[in-house]
Amino acid sequence: MIDFPLVLGSFLVAIVVGLTGMGGGALMTPMMMLFFNVPPLAAVSSDLVASAVMKPVGGFVHLRHGTVNLRLVGWLCLGSVPTAFCGVFVARAWAVGDGVKYALGVALLLAVAGLAAKTLIGDRGGTAHANEVRVRPIPTVLVGMVGGLIVGVSSVGSGSLIIVALIALYPALKANQLVGTDLVQAVPLVVSAAIGHLLFGDFQLDLTTSLLIGSIPGVYLGARISSRAPGGLIRAMLAIVLLASALKLLNVGNTLTLVALAVATAVIAIGWRWRVRAAARASSGSADLSRAR
């Protein structure tokens, strides 16, 4: 049976995903748990199966444009695919109590940190072609293992945590190549976790169907308007939402949650103003240089 309020919720969340390129599992799973009272394991299972249907579309686009390092994808998947499948058993073991809920809260805090790191260093893209970068097998496999385990347990991380690690490991990659490589490696990662949850999790067809009905047009709409909205501002808003969700999942009191959100908002506002001023100074400097020539 289709849950129409969940369809609307997934549509709104998917718009944010289309705008930012990240936050699918980090937003969709907490939404199901906090607003629709879906059990944690069922929320993680259904979200991963829905992601397994949607992820290949974006990956195919990047493959066609040549913005994917396939060797890097291979080493990441060597670590992530088996640990993502094993993450299902960890989630089942924790599902007896509130283990999955707390694990998701911690994963969301990591996602907020990753989002902040990406915002700070995301503009420092490299200049190398995707296939010119020298792959570092051991650290890449380790990143895949940790990321896969987190995704298998919480459904969070394939688009928010792993890409930050890739930025640190491979600073020479351009921004679109980082996104393309991360998106393609996420396909087998999410499929592995989804298969594990189909076999041993708490997959519910009606939940997944409702998610897909809402999220597919939502992602499309968000992607269409992404070029017209300030990406930095949207990521800042996403960070606030993720932080609020994480604190509620960790059972943090309302007063402390409000204080944390107020502090985070103030920090973001200061950082945003600093970035605007820095951009204005850079633009002014370029204009002065052009006139001097």
N, C-alpha and C positions, 0 to 999 in steps of 0.2 A: 504494500500500500504506500502511495506517494505521500510524503509529509511536506505539505506546501509551505508552512513556515520555515522548515529546514531548507527547502528549495530557495526561498527568498534570502535566507541567511547566507547560504553558500554562494548565491549570486553576488551579494554585496562583498563578501570576502574575496571572491575571485576577481572582482574589479581591482581591489588593492593588489592582488597577486599580479594581475596583468600590468598594472602601473609600475610596480617595483621590480618584478622578476623574482621575488622571493617572498617567503612568508606563508606558503601554502599549508604545509603541515603545522607550522607554528601558529596559524590563526584558525584553521578549520577544525582541528582536533579540540583545542580549548573551547571554541564556540559550541561544539556539540556537547561537551561535558558541562559547561557552565550555564548555558542557556536552554539546552534541550534535555538535560539530565540523562545523557547517554552514558552507559558504563564505560570506564576508561579503556578497557581492552577492546570493546566493540567500536569505540570511537577511533582508536589507533588502527584497528584492522580495516574498517570501512574506508578511512581516509587513504590508507596505503593502496588499497585496491583501486580506488578512484584515481589516485595519482599515477598508477601503473598504466591506466588507460590514456591519460592526458600527456604524460611526459614525452612519449615518442614523437609527438607532433612538433614540438619546438626543437627537439634534437635533430629531426630530419631537416629542418630549415637550416640549421647551422652546418650540418654535413654538406648540404648543397652549396653553401657559401664558402666552404673551406676554412672555417674558423674553429676547427677541432684538431687537437693533437691526439691522434689515435693511439700512439705509444703510451702517452700519459694516461689515457682512458684505460688501457689494458692493465697497467700497473695498479691504478686505483681500484679497478674492479677485482683484481687478484686478492686485494685485502678486504674490500667492502662486501662482495657478494656472499661469501660464507659467513661473515660475522653478522650481516643483516638477517640471514636466515636463523642464525643462533640467537639473535636478539629476541625472536618470538618466544623462545623457551624462557629467557630471562623475564620477559614481560608476563608470561603466564605464572611464573613463580612469584612475582611481585603482586600479581592481581588479587592474591588472597586478602591483602589489606589495601592500603592506599599507595602501594609502591609505585604503580604506573603513574598515578596522579602526581606524586612527588618527583618522580623521574622526569615527567613532562615539564614540571615547574622549573627544575634545574636546567633542562635542555633549553627552555625559553630564555632563562637568564643568560645562558651561553650564546643564544641567538642574538640577544640584545647587544652583548659585548661584541659579537662578530659584526653586527650591523654598524656599530660605532666604529670599529676598526676599518670596515670597508669604506665608510664615509670619509674617514681621515686619509686613507691611502689609496682609495679607488681611483682618484684622478691621476695617479702617477703611473699611468700605463706605459709599458715598454714599447719597443719598436721592432722586436723580432717577429718573424713569421712563425705561425703555429708549429710548423715542423722543423724549425731551426733551433728550437730550445733543447738543450741537453737534459734528458730525463734523469732524475735521481731516484733509482728504484726503491731502496730501503725506506727512506723517509716517506716516499709516496705511498708505498704499501701500508705503512703504519698509519698514515692519515686515512687511507681507505678503511682500515680495520676499525679504527676508533669511530669514524663517521658512520660506517655501516652498522655498528653495534647500537649507536645512539638512534639511528633511523629505525632499526628493527624494534627497539623498545618503545620509542615515543613518536615516531613518524616525523620528527623534526631533525633537520640538519643537512639534507641533501642539497638544498639551495641556499642555506645561510651560513653553515659552519664550514663545510668543505671548501667553498670558494675562498674563504678568508685564509685558510691554510695554503691554498694554491697561490694566492697573492704573495704570501710570505716566502714560499718555496721557489716560485717562478716569477720574479718581478719583471722579467723581460717580456712576458706575454702581454699583448694588448688586451684592453678591457673586453672587447667582443670575443676574443679568443679564450679568455678566462671563462666567460659566461658560456660559450659554446662547449668547451671541454667539460665544464662542470655539469652542464645540462645533459650531455650525452652519457657521461659516466653515471649519472643519476638514474638512467633508464634501467640497466640491469640491476643496479642496487635496489631500486624501489620494487622492481619485478620480483627479485629474490625475497625481499621482505614480505611482499604481498602474497607470494605463494606460501610462505611459511604461515602467515596469518590465515590464509584460506584453509590450510590443512590443520593447523593446531591452535589458531586464535579464536576470535569470536566474531567472524565476518557475518554481517547482516545485509542481505540483498536489497531490502527496501531502503536502508540508510544510504548505501552506495549509489543506488539509482537516483535518489533525491539529490545527493551531492553532485552527480554528473549533470542532471537536468539543470541545476542552477549554475554550476561552475563553468561549464563550457561556454555559454554566451557571456558570462561575466568576465572570463579571461579575455575573450575576444574584444569586448567593449573596452576593458582596461588597457589592452595593448594598443587599441586605436587612438585613445586619448592621451597615452603616455607622453607623446612628444609635445603636448600642449601644456603639461603641468610641470612645475619645478620638481625635479626628481629628489633633490636634497630635502625639500620640505616634506614630501610624501614619506621618505625614509624616516624622517624625524617623527612624524605622526605614527608610523608603524612601530617604531621603537617604544613609544609611550604605550601603545596598545599591548604590545608583547610584554612589557614590564608589568602592566596592570594584571594581565592574565597570569603571569608567572607568580606574582605575589598572592593572588587569590587561590591558585592551585596549591601553594605552599601554606595556606591557612594563615597568612599574615593578617593581623587586625586591621580594621578599616582606617583607624587613625594613622597608624604607621604607613599603610599603603598610600594614603593621601599625602603624607609628608614626603615619601619617596617619589611620588609622581610630581609633586610641586618642585622638588629639587631637580629632578630630571628635566622638567620643562624649562626651568631657569637656566640650566647648563646648556640645553639645546638652543635656547633663545640667544644666549651669549655667543655660543659657537656659530650660530647662523649669522649674527650681526658681524662677527669677526670675518667670516668667509665673504660676506657681501662687501665689506670694506676692502679686504685684500683683493678681491676681483676688480673693484673700482680702481684701486691703485695700480694694478697690473694693466688695466685698460688705458688708464691715463698715461702710464709710462710708455706703452706701445704707441699711443697717439703722438706723444712728444717726440719719440724716436722717428716716427714717420715724417713729422714736420721738419725735423733737423736734417733729414736726408733730402 
